[in-house]
Structures are given as structure tokens and as C-alpha cells.
């Protein structure tokens, strides 16, 4: 990360901030003027709450994707896989938390909302979210008298206001819903990304003639079936390349690319990086 291009201020338990109040796993602010690395990941116990102040985050959640713009909040539940599209975080200014609500809230509708495991919620937040996060960050950095109690109170207040904003339904930005045939094809792709299924075989899962499913798939997802299938395999390849146990040739073979040369061409076209560069420059970030 170089100079003013990328600035990241984050405090999290896994990086040694073990004095955070119970129930707060991470709090941070992130700013970048260039695309950076955001691989597929999951939080086993914590909710991730992300507010975009500037720019657009292109986000993938399992088999769904959405663009989150300025003023919008994304709520990701525990166990929900998510990443940037093509493992990239686009230039943006964002604020984010990882919290365990049942350790912060004793009772009430807000706690029940989180316990109900809302799936990939997107809705309008507002500058109040940025201001609230900056106030919480200041408490942690300055550590005035009783800062932990104050920080706990401020985070609870933010969660309750977030729940109220969602309940009022000012704007619900649900992830685009796919028709049953398209979803069936996507599910087939996800289920066979590691084996030798062919694209025509996968398209049969949609139950429509080939020309119809091609047209509908492109209209609903923004990609042709072939492009979508390639991107799923490249997403998985990007993860596998971070494991030195797999050679680049083996990654290509396991994901059924016709050759390592073709795999390298496709990988660079989609991610902007060669497999060798990806492995060399991004592997350390997974440690």
C-alpha cells in the first residue's frame, strides 16, 4: 500500500486489539484510490456491517452480486461467503464493523433482527453512520476515562439506529433476484466448478432451450453463461493460487482449463494480473 493511494485504519482482535469491548471484533475506516485485494472469505460468528461513503463496492455473496454505492449499508451474516467481484475492492471510502450482537444487546427487537440471520441486506444508511463510526474510533484511539463503556454504548446505539433505518424501509436494495431457470443454472455451476462438467450440460439445468437460457442468463446477470462460468472458476483459482501446495499447472488442470497457457490468458483478462504475479504479490496478505 503506497502513500495516499491506500489508507487503512482498523482495530481488530486478530491483530492484537484485545482490549476492544466484548462483542466488537473489528472497527475500521478504509480509503483507496486504486483497486486492491478482497478475496472470498467468511466470518464464522460475527456480523459484518459495511457503509460506503464514496465510490462503489462491487460485491459477491455466494451466488449473488450487487453494486453498493455511496450512502448504502451492507449487512453480512455469520457464515455467509462474500468477496469483491474478481477478488477486487474497487476505489472507495468505507467504514466497517464486525460485531457479535448477542454480546452487546440484552434483548429487544434489534437483537431479534440480528438473531434472525437477515440474508445479505442492502439499504440506505446515511452520513450519520460515518459520523458515528468516527466517534467510536476516536474513543478507542484517545482512550478517555471509561472509554470502553462509552464505546460499548455508542456501538449499541449504532446497531439500534441501523435496525430502525432498515425497519422504516426508506429503501431496500435487495440483491437482484434471478428467475428459477437462471438460478438453477447458477446452482449447477457452483456445484460443478471443481469437476469436468461441460457448459452445455450445466445449461440443461435451466430446463429451457439453449437460445432462451442464453438470452435470459445474460439479461439477468449481465454476463453470458460462458463468461459467468469462467469467472466462477477464476475466483476459485485465485484462492487456490494462494496455496503453495498447488502449482499453476495443477490449478489449471483441477479447474478443467485446456492448458496452463489458456488458464493464464483467461486469469489475466479477468483479474488484470498473471497467475505468477497474483501468487507472488497477494499470498502474504492471507497470512
PLY file of the C-alpha trace (Angstrom):
ply
format ascii 1.0
element vertex 287
property float x
property float y
property float z
element edge 286
property int vertex1
property int vertex2
end_header
0.00 0.00 0.00
1.52 3.25 -1.10
1.21 6.74 0.35
-2.12 8.45 -0.16
-3.36 5.79 -2.59
-4.44 3.47 0.23
-5.14 4.31 3.86
-6.44 1.70 6.28
-7.20 2.35 9.94
-8.59 -0.73 11.62
-8.53 -2.29 15.07
-9.37 -5.97 15.35
-8.88 -8.75 17.85
-6.93 -10.99 15.50
-4.35 -8.20 15.11
-3.84 -7.68 18.82
-6.56 -5.18 19.78
-7.62 -7.44 22.65
-8.91 -4.51 24.72
-11.91 -3.96 22.45
-15.20 -4.24 24.37
-16.73 -7.71 24.30
-18.83 -8.25 21.17
-16.80 -5.88 18.97
-14.42 -7.88 16.79
-13.33 -5.10 14.44
-13.90 -1.43 13.71
-12.25 0.44 10.89
-12.06 3.01 8.13
-10.65 2.23 4.68
-9.78 4.55 1.79
-8.22 3.64 -1.55
-7.71 5.44 -4.84
-6.86 2.19 -6.60
-8.30 -1.31 -6.73
-6.94 -3.64 -4.03
-7.31 -7.27 -2.97
-10.56 -8.55 -1.37
-10.67 -12.36 -1.53
-13.59 -14.65 -0.79
-13.97 -15.02 2.98
-16.45 -15.71 5.75
-16.96 -14.67 9.37
-17.99 -17.65 11.44
-19.52 -15.81 14.41
-19.66 -12.10 13.63
-21.89 -9.89 11.50
-20.05 -7.60 9.10
-21.61 -4.17 8.65
-20.13 -2.04 5.89
-21.02 1.55 4.94
-19.84 3.06 1.64
-19.19 6.78 1.86
-17.52 7.33 -1.52
-17.13 5.14 -4.58
-18.78 1.81 -5.36
-18.09 -1.64 -3.93
-18.81 -4.45 -6.39
-19.72 -7.31 -4.11
-20.37 -11.04 -4.45
-22.33 -13.01 -1.85
-22.35 -16.72 -2.58
-24.08 -16.87 -6.00
-25.36 -13.29 -5.91
-23.75 -9.98 -6.64
-24.55 -6.29 -6.19
-23.01 -2.84 -6.51
-23.10 -0.91 -3.22
-22.88 2.85 -3.72
-22.46 5.99 -1.59
-24.72 6.12 1.46
-25.55 2.42 1.32
-25.07 -0.21 4.01
-24.36 -3.90 3.55
-25.12 -6.34 6.34
-23.48 -9.76 6.00
-24.48 -12.55 8.39
-22.16 -15.12 10.00
-21.32 -17.99 7.69
-22.13 -16.05 4.50
-19.28 -16.16 1.98
-18.52 -12.81 0.36
-15.82 -11.09 -1.70
-15.17 -8.34 -4.18
-16.03 -9.19 -7.78
-12.93 -10.94 -9.16
-11.46 -10.60 -5.63
-11.04 -6.85 -6.17
-12.06 -3.99 -3.91
-12.71 -1.00 -6.14
-11.53 2.51 -5.15
-13.75 3.73 -2.31
-14.03 5.16 1.18
-15.81 2.81 3.55
-16.41 2.19 7.24
-16.99 -1.26 8.65
-17.62 -3.29 11.81
-17.57 -6.91 12.78
-19.82 -7.43 15.79
-21.49 -10.21 17.77
-24.85 -8.58 18.65
-25.88 -11.02 21.39
-22.83 -9.93 23.39
-23.79 -6.27 23.04
-27.59 -6.21 23.24
-29.53 -7.81 26.08
-32.94 -8.04 24.44
-35.36 -6.24 22.15
-36.43 -6.21 18.52
-32.98 -5.13 17.34
-31.37 -8.24 18.80
-34.13 -10.41 17.36
-33.46 -8.85 13.95
-29.83 -9.97 14.04
-30.61 -13.35 15.58
-33.00 -13.95 12.69
-29.96 -14.06 10.38
-31.03 -11.49 7.75
-29.65 -12.56 4.39
-27.39 -10.08 2.61
-29.30 -6.90 3.42
-28.56 -3.74 1.44
-30.24 -0.48 2.40
-29.65 3.26 2.67
-27.72 4.38 5.72
-26.56 7.97 5.67
-23.73 10.20 6.84
-24.80 9.53 10.41
-23.13 6.11 10.04
-19.81 7.73 9.14
-20.10 10.25 11.98
-20.99 7.54 14.48
-18.07 5.37 13.38
-15.62 8.27 13.60
-16.83 8.96 17.15
-16.32 5.30 18.10
-12.85 5.24 16.51
-11.92 8.38 18.44
-12.94 6.71 21.72
-10.62 3.79 21.02
-7.69 5.93 19.84
-7.86 8.59 22.60
-8.99 6.23 25.40
-10.57 8.85 27.69
-11.99 7.90 31.09
-14.44 4.98 30.84
-13.79 4.71 27.10
-14.76 1.02 26.93
-18.19 1.65 28.47
-18.66 4.63 26.16
-17.59 2.61 23.11
-19.99 -0.20 24.05
-22.82 2.33 24.38
-22.02 4.02 21.05
-21.88 0.72 19.13
-25.19 -0.42 20.65
-26.73 2.90 19.67
-25.44 2.49 16.11
-26.89 -1.05 15.86
-30.28 0.11 17.13
-30.37 3.06 14.70
-29.34 0.75 11.87
-32.21 -1.59 12.72
-34.68 1.33 12.82
-33.50 2.59 9.41
-33.96 -0.88 7.96
-37.40 -1.32 9.58
-38.64 2.04 8.32
-37.86 0.77 4.83
-36.50 4.03 3.47
-35.03 1.99 0.65
-34.38 -1.74 0.48
-31.66 -2.58 -2.02
-32.20 -6.32 -2.16
-29.68 -8.33 -4.15
-31.11 -8.90 -7.64
-33.31 -11.98 -7.66
-32.86 -14.40 -10.54
-35.60 -16.35 -12.25
-35.83 -20.05 -11.40
-34.14 -21.25 -14.64
-31.18 -18.87 -14.21
-30.79 -19.71 -10.53
-30.85 -23.43 -11.37
-28.05 -22.94 -13.89
-26.01 -20.88 -11.40
-26.51 -23.52 -8.71
-25.38 -26.20 -11.18
-22.27 -24.15 -11.96
-21.47 -23.70 -8.27
-21.94 -27.42 -7.67
-19.65 -28.46 -10.52
-16.96 -25.78 -10.50
-14.35 -28.35 -9.43
-15.26 -31.12 -11.85
-15.38 -31.75 -15.59
-18.97 -30.76 -16.35
-19.36 -29.00 -19.69
-21.25 -25.74 -20.14
-23.99 -27.32 -22.32
-24.58 -29.89 -19.57
-24.87 -27.14 -16.95
-27.29 -25.10 -19.08
-29.63 -28.10 -19.21
-30.36 -27.48 -15.53
-32.40 -24.41 -16.56
-34.94 -26.57 -18.38
-35.15 -24.20 -21.37
-33.83 -24.36 -24.92
-30.27 -23.18 -25.31
-31.01 -19.87 -27.06
-33.64 -18.90 -24.47
-31.47 -19.67 -21.45
-28.53 -17.83 -23.04
-30.62 -14.71 -23.59
-32.24 -14.81 -20.15
-28.96 -15.52 -18.37
-27.23 -12.54 -19.99
-30.17 -10.24 -19.29
-30.39 -11.14 -15.59
-26.71 -11.47 -14.66
-25.02 -9.13 -17.13
-22.76 -11.97 -18.35
-23.03 -14.67 -20.95
-23.18 -18.18 -19.42
-19.63 -18.83 -20.66
-18.27 -15.63 -19.10
-20.02 -16.35 -15.81
-18.68 -19.92 -15.77
-15.15 -18.69 -16.47
-15.38 -16.08 -13.70
-16.51 -18.65 -11.13
-13.54 -20.84 -12.00
-11.14 -17.89 -11.93
-12.48 -16.85 -8.50
-11.69 -20.33 -7.19
-8.32 -20.35 -8.98
-7.39 -17.09 -7.24
-7.90 -18.81 -3.87
-6.01 -21.94 -4.91
-3.03 -19.90 -6.14
-2.51 -18.60 -2.61
-1.76 -22.17 -1.53
1.80 -23.11 -2.49
0.79 -26.78 -2.47
-0.77 -26.22 -5.90
1.38 -25.41 -8.91
-0.13 -23.10 -11.52
-0.35 -26.03 -13.93
-2.17 -28.10 -11.29
-4.66 -25.29 -10.63
-5.39 -25.11 -14.36
-5.78 -28.89 -14.52
-8.02 -29.16 -11.46
-10.36 -26.47 -12.81
-10.51 -28.06 -16.26
-8.80 -25.41 -18.34
-7.48 -26.89 -21.58
-3.90 -25.78 -20.86
-1.91 -23.72 -18.37
-1.30 -21.16 -21.14
-5.04 -20.72 -21.75
-5.64 -20.55 -17.99
-3.03 -17.78 -17.65
-4.62 -15.82 -20.50
-8.11 -16.06 -19.00
-6.91 -15.31 -15.47
-5.13 -12.12 -16.55
-8.05 -10.99 -18.68
-10.47 -11.27 -15.75
-8.30 -10.19 -12.79
-5.78 -7.92 -14.51
-2.90 -9.99 -13.12
-0.96 -13.03 -14.29
-1.18 -16.11 -12.02
2.53 -15.71 -11.17
2.06 -12.06 -10.16
-1.08 -12.89 -8.17
0.70 -15.60 -6.19
3.82 -13.53 -5.58
2.13 -10.29 -4.51
-1.04 -11.41 -2.74
-0.11 -14.58 -0.89
1.29 -12.76 2.13
-1.99 -10.94 2.67
-3.69 -14.19 3.57
-1.34 -14.89 6.48
0 1
1 2
2 3
3 4
4 5
5 6
6 7
7 8
8 9
9 10
10 11
11 12
12 13
13 14
14 15
15 16
16 17
17 18
18 19
19 20
20 21
21 22
22 23
23 24
24 25
25 26
26 27
27 28
28 29
29 30
30 31
31 32
32 33
33 34
34 35
35 36
36 37
37 38
38 39
39 40
40 41
41 42
42 43
43 44
44 45
45 46
46 47
47 48
48 49
49 50
50 51
51 52
52 53
53 54
54 55
55 56
56 57
57 58
58 59
59 60
60 61
61 62
62 63
63 64
64 65
65 66
66 67
67 68
68 69
69 70
70 71
71 72
72 73
73 74
74 75
75 76
76 77
77 78
78 79
79 80
80 81
81 82
82 83
83 84
84 85
85 86
86 87
87 88
88 89
89 90
90 91
91 92
92 93
93 94
94 95
95 96
96 97
97 98
98 99
99 100
100 101
101 102
102 103
103 104
104 105
105 106
106 107
107 108
108 109
109 110
110 111
111 112
112 113
113 114
114 115
115 116
116 117
117 118
118 119
119 120
120 121
121 122
122 123
123 124
124 125
125 126
126 127
127 128
128 129
129 130
130 131
131 132
132 133
133 134
134 135
135 136
136 137
137 138
138 139
139 140
140 141
141 142
142 143
143 144
144 145
145 146
146 147
147 148
148 149
149 150
150 151
151 152
152 153
153 154
154 155
155 156
156 157
157 158
158 159
159 160
160 161
161 162
162 163
163 164
164 165
165 166
166 167
167 168
168 169
169 170
170 171
171 172
172 173
173 174
174 175
175 176
176 177
177 178
178 179
179 180
180 181
181 182
182 183
183 184
184 185
185 186
186 187
187 188
188 189
189 190
190 191
191 192
192 193
193 194
194 195
195 196
196 197
197 198
198 199
199 200
200 201
201 202
202 203
203 204
204 205
205 206
206 207
207 208
208 209
209 210
210 211
211 212
212 213
213 214
214 215
215 216
216 217
217 218
218 219
219 220
220 221
221 222
222 223
223 224
224 225
225 226
226 227
227 228
228 229
229 230
230 231
231 232
232 233
233 234
234 235
235 236
236 237
237 238
238 239
239 240
240 241
241 242
242 243
243 244
244 245
245 246
246 247
247 248
248 249
249 250
250 251
251 252
252 253
253 254
254 255
255 256
256 257
257 258
258 259
259 260
260 261
261 262
262 263
263 264
264 265
265 266
266 267
267 268
268 269
269 270
270 271
271 272
272 273
273 274
274 275
275 276
276 277
277 278
278 279
279 280
280 281
281 282
282 283
283 284
284 285
285 286
